[in-house]
């Protein structure tokens, strides 16, 4: 077998006494039986993406294991001591339902404690948004959650949060990564100081649920809550720990939980993917909704930061909403409630991302509220709150089924968002309307925006090279026309340059650099190309729009936009 020098050096390091006998044996097994897997496991170091570090579990520097997480944690410990000198340091750690999450969380706790840092460790799995809440509640400088969100069962991950409750952002992430990369595996302190590890549970749970209800409840009458029938599924994840209690304490009694999916299980046995973005994931919930004649279905991903929503259309049939639609509905509801309470005075904002629906801008403008737009990932929305303390944050979201209500949790939060969308549904039903009718009315008032995501999976070393080449081609040979429409503007977030193709003028964009390209066509369409930061995918986000003069013309307008989307996909050869 011909092994590249960099891979051979990494493999040989993992065969030294720095690594335990079990790990060395697993490496030797790969050498003899799985050379391709050996190459995949050692050809690079796992990297931090938009959602932290995420990867397949196994041995090697490109895998999630006690050594890669131990190295991260040792580097983070060193960085904490450097940034907060002579201060008592505290961190909080949570984990989800995935295989090895509990044992890996204890490894992380051990390393922090071995470095003299007080550790709050949840005694059992918890939703990711509760980690963000707990960090601020306990006054910690840092928080870690072990999760791989909705990735397949063989994955796990490591997300880092800072003292404001949000995930780390530049330049801090680069500084931390630099410390980690210059650290040898032999420098990891694995021997725990158990006296510094404190287990936490019910006190934080109660405070978190109370905060969720305070942020996401809006004077919905008890009768309206009683008239709403809800189906909820945790998709074998952590939300079962918080969402049912939150809904119950908020006054929603008619909650039907999908029993087959209520037990946390890292194998996710009833779904192909535990991702509420995938229609298949909510199949069982939709069946229960029809059985119980429910009004709304909500499903959350394993770490409970994303939610999928289904509601009944005008024909009484359950349909799945996409992330842009739920974001628009919840943002509009929040703006309406804030206006009703007399709380909008020009010093508020909502947050969105560059790949989400432009309709957020239209909606915010109609209420005299600013809409701040950042890069993909809720860490950028959390950073907006931190960077503009003079402004009040109302709420915000992104197209990938995440939403944040207020700033008690500075990450996408499916606990508060589940309650909020139930408030929307209950109040709409009580007024003789529905969530679906409210959505159509928003299209009439703000323009009908429709989005579509094309996600191309390219696994392994070759896949990464293919994704990189696609982005190079789009940059070096920018499209002049898409589906018969002239491209009038190209925004390159890697160079921070927006190029007007009609005039040749260039403008500098004041936003952190990222490997993203956005094309704008003369008919108002928007196409964004972006490699995923956490999965082996390249994603194309398509947004088209049209005027909608009446809800009675919705079907015709939607057909027109669907044809436009398919024409763009064909024109860009994205099949």
C-alpha positions, 0 to 999 in steps of 0.5 A: 500500500502506497501511503502519502507522507503526511498520512504516514506521519500521522498514522505513526504518531498514533502508534506511539505510547501517547495513545492507549493500547486500544487506539493503537490496535484500532489503527493497526486494524485499519492498516491491514484491513481498510487502507481506504478508511485509514486514508480518510481517517488521517489525511487531514485534521477535523476543522471547525465549520459553521456549526463547530467541529463535526465528523465520523467517530473513530480513530485518527485526526480526522475523526471524533474521538477522545484524543481529538476532543481532548486536544481541543479541550486542552487548547481551549483550557490554555486559551481560557487561562490566557484570556481570563488571567487570575480569574476563577474559570467555569465551563458548562458541558451538555451532550445529546443522544448520540453514541458515545456523547455521554462518555466523550462529554466526561472526557471533556469534563476531565480535561477541563478539570485537570486544568483547574477549571470548574466544570458544570456537567449535565447529568443526562442528555439535554437540548443544545439551547439549554446549554446556551441558556445555562452558560449565562445563567451560571456565569460561565466563560465557556460552554461545550455541547457534544452533538452532531445535530441531524447528521447520520448515527456514525457522527458526533461533534463539538460546539464551543460557546463563549460567555455571551451564550453564542458560539465562537466567531472570528477572530476568536475562533482562529485564535483558539484553533491556532492554540489547538493546532500548535498543541501536541497530543502528549500535552493533553491532561486527561487525569480529572480533578473530580472535585471540580466537576459538578453535576447539574440538572433540575434547577437549570431545567426549571429556569430554562423552561420558565425563560422559554415561556416568558419569551415565547408566550403572548397572551393567548387566551386559555380557550384558544390554547385548549382548542389547538390540537398539537402533534409533537415528535422529538425524533429520538432526540433531546427535546423530549426533555424540555418541549412537552414540559414547556408546552404543558406549563404554557397551558397547551394540554392537547399535545399528542407525542409520537410514542415510537420516537419519544425515547432518545436513541442514537440509532434513530431507528424509525427514520432515514435521517433525523432531520426535520428538513426532510419530509420523510422524518415527519411521516409518523407525526403526520399520520398521528395528526390525521388520526387525532385531527390535529391542527399542527405538527412540530418535529425537532432534530436530535439536539433540539435546535431546529424544528419542522412544522406542518399545518393544514392547508385550505383543503384541510390537508397537512402540508410541510412548511419550509424553514423560510416560511416558518421564519416569516410566520414567527417573525411577523407574529413577533413584530405584530405583538411588539407593535401591539404592546407599543414596544417598537420605536426604531431601536429594534432589529430582527436577524437573518442570513445571506442564504435566507429569504429576502422577504425578511427585509420586506417584512421588517421594513413594513414595521419600521424595524431593521433587518440585519443580515449575516453569514450562515449560522446562528453564531452570526445572529448572536454576534449581532446582539453582542455588537449592537447592545443599543438595539433590542433583538426581537427574533430571527432565523435562517432557512435551515429550520432554525429560529431564535426568540429574544436573546435568553438563548443565543442560538437557534432554539426549538424549545421556544420556537415550538411554543411560539409557532403554537401561539401563532396557530392558536391565535390564528384559529381563535380568529377564524383563520389558520397558520396557512391563511396567515402565510398567504396573507403575508405573501399578498402584503409583502410579495410572494417569495419562494425558495428552493434548496439543491444540496449535492453530497460529495463524500470523501477526499474526491468529493471535497476536491469536486466541491472546491472545483465547482466553486473555482469554476463559478468564480473564474467563469461567472455566469452571465445569464441564468435561465434566460435572465441576465445576471446583474450582480455577483457577490463574492464573500471570499473576496468581499467584492460585489460586482455589478455586471452591468456597469462593471463597478465593484463595491466592498462588502463589510462582512466577514469572509466566507466561501460563498457566491451569490448571483442576482438576476434582472428579474429579482431571482437570487442564487447562492452557492455555498459549501457546507461547513459541517457536511460533505455537501455543496448547497445552492439556495434559490429564491424567486419572487412575484407579486400576489394581488389576492390569495385566490391567485396563489396557486397560479403564482406558485406554479409560475415560481415553481417553473422558474425554479426548475428552469434555474436548476436546469440552466445551472445543471444542478441535477 
